[in-house]
Amino acid sequence: MQTLQFDAGQFTAKAVDGGFADPVYDAQAVFHALMQANARPGVRETLADRLEPPAPLEAGLAAVALTLCDPDTPVWLSPALRTDAVRAWLAFHAGCPLTDDAGAAAFVLCAQDDTPPAQDTLHAGTQEYPDRAATLVLALPALDGGAALTLTGPGIEQSAAISPVGLPDGFVAARADNRALFPRGVDVVLVSGRDLVALPRTTVVATADGSSSNAEAN
């Protein structure tokens, strides 16, 4: 696994500042929000505003990273996030190794306007260890105002609706292909500002016309 390097000169006060004010309490709060979001796909969770990460790493994306990533979880960063400041900040606060191989990453973090790797190229776990699959975390301009999507599956009584802005082309079809891998499969978290929505591998994502295989409009 090749790793991404950062300039050690950036490992200064900028890397130390802006993390969780109370690492244990704040990480527990974010973890609880993530568990609630995964238990209720499509239901929005709002995180406490306690982070000031270096741009362009958004607070919500950073909170997920600091909560889930650690020295044992390789992380892939989209191009906009590969600044020395972001790398140093994640190294100090999460200690996570960075990789340029998205298929080897446990967490794939994608900034707004960056194109994420194709979901079928990410690690989907194995039949024996499906929990080792990657999680794709997408930063979006907004979680409302885009094309309407319908969610069904575990944790949803009948159906739920979301309308995120800025999903990559072919997202719905990719989620259908991913769900066919169950119990394997990539999990997705959509983040905008301090708000997030989870789309576990068990969730069926369909366009307004009921299709789960056609690319949707952004």
N, C-alpha and C positions, 0 to 999 in steps of 0.2 A: 504494500500500500504506500503510494507516494504521499508525502505530507506537504501542506502549504506552509511557507515560511513567512515570518514577519520580521521587520527591522527591530532589533533589540532596543534601539534608541527610542522606540515608541512606548517601551514598557516603563512609563513614568507615571506621574500623578493622574494623567488622563486615563490610564488603564485601571488605576486603583479606584478612582472616583466613579460615582454614578451607579453603583450596584445596589442590591437590596439593603435597606437600612437595617433590617433585622433578618439576616440570611435564613435562619431556621424558620421563623414565623412566616416570613414572606413567601418562601419556597413552599411551605405547607399550604398556604392560602392559594397559591397558583395551582399547586397539584390538586387541591380539592376542586377548584374551578374546572380543571381539565377532566377530572373524573366525572364531574357532573355533566360536562359537555359531551363526553363519550357515552354516558348512560342515557342522555337525552339528545340524540343527534338532531341538529337543526336549531336547538334552543341556545340563544346567545348568552354568554357569560361575560361579565365585565370585570377586569382586573383592577386592583388598586394601583394608583399612579405613584409608584415608588422608585422608578428607575429613570436614569438619565444616561442611556448608552450613547456612544459616539455615532453620529450620522454616517451612513443612512440606515443604521440598525434601529428599527422602531421599538418603542417601549414594550409593546405586546409581544413582538417577536423575540426580543431580548429576555422577557420574563419566562417565556416557554423554554428558551435555551438554558437559562440558568437553573431552571427547575428540573429539566429532564436530562441534560447533558452532563457528563462527568468524564474522568480520565479513561473510562472503559468504553466510551461511545464515540466512534469517529463521526465527525460532522463535515458535511459538504456545504460550502457557501456559494451562493450565486455570484456572478462577477462583480456586481455593485457592492457586495459586502466584503470583498477581498482587499480591504484597505488595511494598512498596518495598524491603524487605531482600533478597528473592529477585531482584528486577530488578537492583538495584545489584550484587549478588554475581555474577550472570551477566554483567553488563556489564563488570565489572572482570576476571573470570577468563576469559571466553570472547570478549568483545567482540561478541557476536551481537546483531543488531537484533531487536527483539520486535515482532510484528505481531498485530493483533486479527482478521486474516483467515486462518482456518485453511487455506483453499484456496491461499493464497500461501506457506505455510510449508514449509521444507525439513524441519524437525523439529517434531513435535507432542508436547509433554510434558504428561502428564496425571497428576495426583496421585490417591492413593487416594480413593475415594468421589465423585470428580468424574466426570461423564459426558463421554467424549471426543466429538469431532465424528464424524458418520457417516463411515465409511471412504470411501464413494463421493463425498464432498465434498472429499476431500483430493487434492492434486496427484499424479497417477499417472504423470507423465512423458509423453513423446511416443514415437512409433514411431522417430523419429530419435535421440532422447536419452532412453531409458528410465531411465538412471541418475539422472536429475534428479527422480525421484519422491520423495515425502515418506517419512519414517520416523516411525511412530507408536510412542512409548515410553510404556507403561502401567505405573504403579506399582500393585501389587496387595498385598493383605494377606498372601498366601502363594502359593507355586507348587505346593503340594500340599494335598490335602484337598477339592478341588472336584469337579465332575463330570468323569469321565474322557473325554479326547479322544484320538483316534488320529491320528497324523501319518504321511504317506507322501510320497514325492517324492525329488528329488535330495538326496544326502547321508545318506539313511536306507536301510540295507540292506534291510529288509523293512518294518517299521513301528516307530514309537516311541509312547510313551504319556506324556501329561502330565495334570495335574489342577489347574490353577490356580484360585484362589479370587478371585471378584470381577470376572470378565469382564463386559463390558457385554452387555446383551440383544442377541441377534441376531448375536453375534460369529462363529459358525460360518458362517452364511449370508453374512455380509459377506466372510469370507475366500474363500468359493466364488466369489462375484461378482468379487472382486478377482483371483483366479487366472485367471479367464476373459479378463482383459485382457492376459495375458502376450504380449510381453515387458514391457509396462507393468505398473504395479501398485505398491501401497503395501507397504512392509516393516514388520514389527512386532517390537518388543522388549518382552518382559514382564520387569518388575523387581520384586523383593521384597527389601527390605533390601539386602544386597550380592550377592544372587544374581540371575542373569538367564538367560532362555531366548529364543532368536531364532526367529521364524517368517517366513522370507523369502517373497516373493511366489510362489515355485515350490512351496511346501509345501502339500499338501492337508490340511485340518483337517476331521475328521469326529467325530461323536458316537459313543458306544459302540455304537450300533446300526448304525453305518456310514453314517449320513446326513451329508451336507455342506451341507444346505440348511435344516435345522430349527434354531431357536434352542435353545440348551442351557441347562440349569439352572446357576445359580451355586453 
